[in-house]
Each structure stands twice: as structure tokens, then as C-alpha cells.
Amino acid sequence: MENNAFADIVGKEYKCLDKGFVRLVDVMGDDNSIVQAARVSYGKGTKSLREDRSLIRYLMRHSHTSPFEMVELKFHVKLPIFVARQWIRHRTANVNEYSGRYSEMRDEFYLPEPMQIRSQSSDNKQGRSQDELPKNVVDEILQKMEDLQKNSYSDYLFFLENDLARELARINLPLSTYTEWYWKIDLHNLFHFLKLRLDEHAQYEIRVYAETIADILKQILPLSYEAFEDYELDTANFNKNELKVLREIIDVEKFNSIDLSEYGFSKSEGKEFKEKFEKFIIRNKE
Ligand SMILES: Cc1cc2nc3c(=O)[nH]c(=O)nc-3n(C[C@H](O)[C@H](O)[C@H](O)COP(=O)(O)OP(=O)(O)OC[C@H]3O[C@@H](n4cnc5c(N)ncnc54)[C@H](O)[C@@H]3O)c2cc1C
């Protein structure tokens, strides 16, 4: 891979949470590999017509996803077990995890920052609120978490000293215990992972890892990441009723007078936007 950013990034540990990290181990392909694969399907004739950037953007906004599968990324990740449980649900990756049956578990546990010790959210049953708990309560909670981690590890060592098999000795260790794995995934499925795990509804702790991976991608796959941001990440879907409301309030005349190039639209992007506007806003306007 000829991307200079790659040489700076590969092998580097990007710290996540208190003791975790993400490390890019290897990459197969780059933005060019996507373009190259896509051109197979469009034939030689189109090669000079599209710039690489506009081809990548075209593929992304038309959900022509298979060229993005040509790039493969392998990461080494150190993460608490409760984060790993969420992460492993993304089935389109290849994983090899540290074995607590084969090796001794290390004395490493995630302890949240005091500012992350928040109350239960009342509107999101799966999340924490922005409300802080009283300082004395935060201190007590953190102390109890730390005590439990220390006690469970000390019991773990006792079990090992008494010759209990490692596969059983580990079973009372908490979900905050750090584990490690190698994780390999193609870029299309990595974008899917990021879309779900960068979202504000994802748990803060897995979001930290997703943000780190996103920062890496921005540097090594700048065109693809930009297209992902523009057409997947920073977008919204409107359902049928929501569109009805938008039709009521959108000023069609004003839309028609706007110069889309001032908003960063290329010619073809502007044309597609106008067609979408015509289809979903004007044609159905009562
Ligand atoms: C905010 C949030 C909250 C969540 N809460 C819960 C929860 O409470 N409980 C819970 O169990 N999970 C929960 N999840 C996990 C979630 O349901 C998904 O399992 C996880 O996000 C992985 O998504 P995925 O299946 O699309 O991804 P991947 O497994 O990477 O799959 C990618 C795509 O491939 C296809 N695919 C892959 N495997 C199969 C298959 N076997 N059959 C059919 N299609 C397949 C699907 O189209 C899928 O979208 C939550 C996820 C998020 C982001």
C-alpha cells in the first residue's frame, strides 16, 4: 500500500478507555482498490469519465457496496468483556480472542471515569442520562467497583494456586475484565459497524472504540470515509408521515432558486438531488 498515512498508523496503539487500545495490524487495499474493482463492472470506457472521488461517492450513494468489500482491515483490540459482548454481535468479521482457558487472565479491569458514573436515563431505557450523581455517591460506587475487581482477582489467584483449571478459575471474573482479540473485517461491513456504534444510542464505551477506528479510516481511506460520512453517517431517513409534513412546509420556489454548487454538490449530485426532490416532495404535494 502506497499511502504514507498507512506507514504512520499501522502497529500504533491508539488508547481507548483506561487500559484498552485499538491497533491496526494490517490493511489490504486502499481507496484505489475500490475504484479499480468498480471499474471492472463499468468497463474500460468509463475510466476517463469519472474521477476516483466521484466514482467512490457514486458507489456509496447508490449502495453499490461490493467494491468496498475489496478492502480488508485487521485490528488488534484490547477491550472490556462487556464491550466485547456488544462488538461480537457484528457477525461479518473474523475474530480470534485471548483464551482464558489457555492463558492466565491478567489483573486488568475497566474502571469508568467519575464523569461517566451517571444515573439511568428516563427516556432511553438502554442508556445513561446526562445527570450527575452526588459526588459522595460517585466515590462510593467507584470504590465498590474497584473492591469487587480486586477481590475477584484475588479469588482467581487463590483458585489457580490451588490447582483449579484456568477454564473454571476465571468464571467469576467480572464483565469489566479486559480481553484482547484480532478482528478482521472488510470496509463495507466496517462502515455498517461504525454507523451503528458511532451513533449516540450506542453505549459510550463501545463508541470510544468506534471513534478511534473512524479516526484511523479518515487517514488511510480518506475518499471512502468522506463518502461514508456524506451518504451514510450524517444522513437521515424520513418516513411516509414525516415526508407529508415536510411537503407542507418546504418552499419549492426557494429550492428551485438555490445554486446547489454553492453547497458542495457536483453536477451529478445536484441532478440526483433535484430528481429526488421532484419524486418525494413536488410530485406528491397536494
Ligand atoms: C444501540 C444498539 C442497541 C442494541 N441492543 C441490543 C439488545 O438489547 N439485545 C441484543 O440482542 N442485541 C442488541 N443490539 C445488537 C443488534 O441487534 C445487532 O445484533 C448488532 O448491532 C449487529 O448488527 P447486524 O446484525 O446488522 O451486523 P452484522 O452481524 O455485521 O451483519 C451485517 C448484516 O448482515 C446480514 N446478516 C448477518 N448475519 C446474518 C444472519 N445470520 N441472518 C441474516 N442476516 C444476516 C444482516 O443484513 C446484517 O444487517 C444492539 C445494537 C445497537 C447498535
The ligand as a Gaussian input file, in Angstrom:
#p B3LYP/6-31G(d) Opt

LIG

0 1
 C      -27.837000       0.745000      20.089000
 C      -27.899000      -0.762000      19.978000
 C      -28.634000      -1.485000      20.891000
 C      -28.698000      -2.885000      20.788000
 N      -29.421000      -3.597000      21.717000
 C      -29.455000      -4.949000      21.658000
 C      -30.174000      -5.733000      22.623000
 O      -30.789000      -5.196000      23.532000
 N      -30.147000      -7.072000      22.517000
 C      -29.493000      -7.725000      21.502000
 O      -29.506000      -8.961000      21.449000
 N      -28.807000      -7.014000      20.579000
 C      -28.766000      -5.667000      20.622000
 N      -28.056000      -4.961000      19.691000
 C      -27.333000      -5.693000      18.652000
 C      -28.072000      -5.611000      17.289000
 O      -29.360000      -6.198000      17.357000
 C      -27.247000      -6.281000      16.195000
 O      -27.114000      -7.656000      16.507000
 C      -25.856000      -5.691000      16.071000
 O      -25.927000      -4.302000      16.015000
 C      -25.190000      -6.214000      14.802000
 O      -25.869000      -5.687000      13.693000
 P      -26.013000      -6.508000      12.345000
 O      -26.676000      -7.816000      12.597000
 O      -26.680000      -5.602000      11.362000
 O      -24.483000      -6.681000      11.942000
 P      -23.711000      -7.922000      11.317000
 O      -23.822000      -9.127000      12.180000
 O      -22.349000      -7.419000      10.984000
 O      -24.459000      -8.232000       9.998000
 C      -24.461000      -7.293000       8.924000
 C      -25.675000      -7.597000       8.072000
 O      -25.507000      -8.904000       7.500000
 C      -26.752000      -9.594000       7.487000
 N      -26.598000     -10.810000       8.309000
 C      -25.501000     -11.193000       9.006000
 N      -25.698000     -12.377000       9.587000
 C      -26.960000     -12.752000       9.272000
 C      -27.767000     -13.877000       9.575000
 N      -27.315000     -14.887000      10.323000
 N      -29.014000     -13.904000       9.103000
 C      -29.495000     -12.925000       8.340000
 N      -28.790000     -11.819000       8.001000
 C      -27.539000     -11.745000       8.456000
 C      -27.787000      -8.631000       8.035000
 O      -28.361000      -7.924000       6.957000
 C      -26.980000      -7.663000       8.860000
 O      -27.565000      -6.381000       8.984000
 C      -27.998000      -3.573000      19.754000
 C      -27.255000      -2.820000      18.834000
 C      -27.186000      -1.442000      18.936000
 C      -26.376000      -0.667000      17.930000

